[in-house]
C-alpha cells in the first residue's frame, strides 16, 4: 500500500520557528505552488467522476486527519491503478505540509511515475519530508547528495541524512552508512562503526548487511576471523534469499568451515544458488563433479558446468575448460580448443592458464610451438607468484641444450618455488648449493634445503638423508663435491 498513516504537517514544524509565511522562502514557495496548482483536464476525461467527487469532499474537509480511512482510500486508488488521481491527492496534502505525501511526491518525481522525471523537484519534496523526520525521505535525500541527482554532490550532507535516517531505525540507511565507513572512500575508514551499523541493519533482516557481516567474519575485516559466526550470518542471508550467501554457505559446508562438513548440504545450497544463475555455484558444482566429492565423479557434467561459468568470463572456469580440452577430460582432446580457452583465461589474468599455455608453446611440435612466447608467459606467471611457472623457468634455464642456459637464473626461479614449499624445487636448490651451481656452495644451505624437501616427502631427498634423516657429515659433503667437480671439469 502506498500511503502510510503517520502524517505530520510540515507547517506545524515551521510554525515553531517562523513568525510568518513571508519570512520563510520555502513556505512561500510551497504556498505559491499551491495557488498555481489546478486540476488538469485529464480529471474530466478520466471517467472517474464517481471516485473524484468523494475524494474532493475529503480534501475540502477542515480536519482531514480525523478520518484515517480517507488515507486508505487514497492508497486504494493508487493500488487500483488510478495513480494520477492518487498523485493529485498527494500533491494537495503535500502542499498543506504533510510529510508522507511529500515523500511519495518526491519519489514519483524521482522515478518519473505519473509525472515526468525531475530530480530537482524530487529533492525539493524529499527535503521537506526529511525535515519533518521522515526516514525514507532522509535516506533518499542522502542518496541524492551522494550521487549528485538533483543536488550537487555533498558527502557531508549525504552522511548527515543517512545518519538521521539511521537514527530513525531505517535499515537501508544503516547499511549505506556502514558501507561508507567500511570502504573509507569519502570519509576516514571506521571498521568498528561499520560493523555496528551492519549489525543494526541485520537485526532488521537487511539481507545485504547480513551478507557483509558474513564476509567480515570470514575475512577478519574489522573483526577477528570467526568462521562459526560467519557461517551464522551466511545462513541467515541465504535464508533471506541472498544468492552469493547461498554459494558461501555451500562452500562452508563443503570445507567444514564453522560447521560440520556436509557434502549433501553443500551441493543443495550450490544448486539453490545455481537456480539463480550464480556463477560461483556453477563452478563449485563443476568442481564436485570433477573430483567426485558428494556426487559420483562425472567429467562431462563437470565440463558442462565449467562452460557456463567460463562463458560468464570467470577466470578459473576459463582455465578449467582449457585444461579439460587439453587433457581430454569429459570430452575429446582438442589442443586448438584448449589454446582458445587458455588464451581467454590469460586475458583475465589467470596465472595457471599462462603456465599451461606456455607448456603447450614449449612442448608442441606443431603450429603452437613458440619457445619465446613460452618463456614470456612463464615469466609473467612466475612474477605473479605461480609456483609451477617458477619451477618451469628454473628447469628451462637449467636445460643443457638451451642456447640461453643460465645457471643463476635457474637458481633464482628454483629458489622462488622452493620458498613456496615445493619439495622438488627444494631438492634442486639443495643440489645447487652442493655443487655451487648458480650460487656459492654452502653445506649449511645444502643440508637445510635437503631436509625441507624430505619433510615434504620428496623421495630423492629422503634417500639422500637416510632413513633417520640425520645431519650430514661435512667431510662427506666435501668428498661428494670433489667427485662431482672431477666428473664435470
Number of C-alpha atoms within 10 A of each C-alpha: 10 15 19 12 11 10 18 18 19 23 17 13 13 18 11 8 9 14 10 11 16 10 10 13 10 14 21 14 13 17 16 12 12 16 10 7 13 10 8 9 8 11 14 11 9 12 10 13 12 8 13 15 10 13 17 11 9 17 14 10 11 8 9 13 13 9 11 10 11 16 20 16 17 23 20 17 20 18 13 10 10 17 17 17 21 23 21 18 20 23 19 18 21 25 24 18 25 23 29 31 27 32 29 24 25 28 23 20 22 24 14 14 14 14 13 11 15 17 20 16 17 28 26 20 25 31 23 25 30 27 17 24 18 24 27 23 30 30 28 26 30 31 22 25 22 20 15 15 17 17 17 11 15 15 19 14 16 23 23 18 26 30 21 22 27 25 13 16 15 22 26 24 28 29 27 24 25 29 22 20 22 22 14 14 10 12 13 11 16 16 20 15 16 25 24 14 24 27 21 21 25 24 13 14 15 20 25 20 29 30 26 24 28 27 20 22 22 24 15 14 16 16 14 11 15 16 21 17 17 27 24 18 26 29 22 21 28 24 13 17 15 19 24 21 29 31 28 27 29 30 23 26 23 23 14 16 17 16 16 11 15 16 20 15 17 25 23 17 23 30 20 18 26 21 12 15 14 18 24 22 28 25 26 25 25 27 22 22 21 21 14 14 15 16 14 11 16 17 21 16 17 26 27 16 23 30 21 19 26 25 12 12 16 20 23 20 29 28 28 26 27 31 24 24 23 23 15 15 17 16 13 11 15 14 19 14 16 26 22 16 26 29 19 20 27 21 13 16 16 22 26 24 30 26 29 24 28 28 21 20 22 18 13 14 10 9 8 18 16 17 16 12 16 23 21 14 23 29 21 18 25 24 15 14 15 21 24 20 29 29 25 23 24 26 20 22 22 21 15 11 9 10 8 11 16 17 19 16 17 25 24 20 26 30 22 22 26 24 15 15 16 20 25 23 29 29 27 24 31 28 19 23 23 23 22 17 16 17 15 10 17 16 17 14 16 23 23 16 24 28 24 22 26 22 15 16 13 19 15 15 25 20 12 13 17 13 8 8 15 10 11 15 10 12 10 10 17 14 11 14 16 13 11 13 12 9 8 7 5
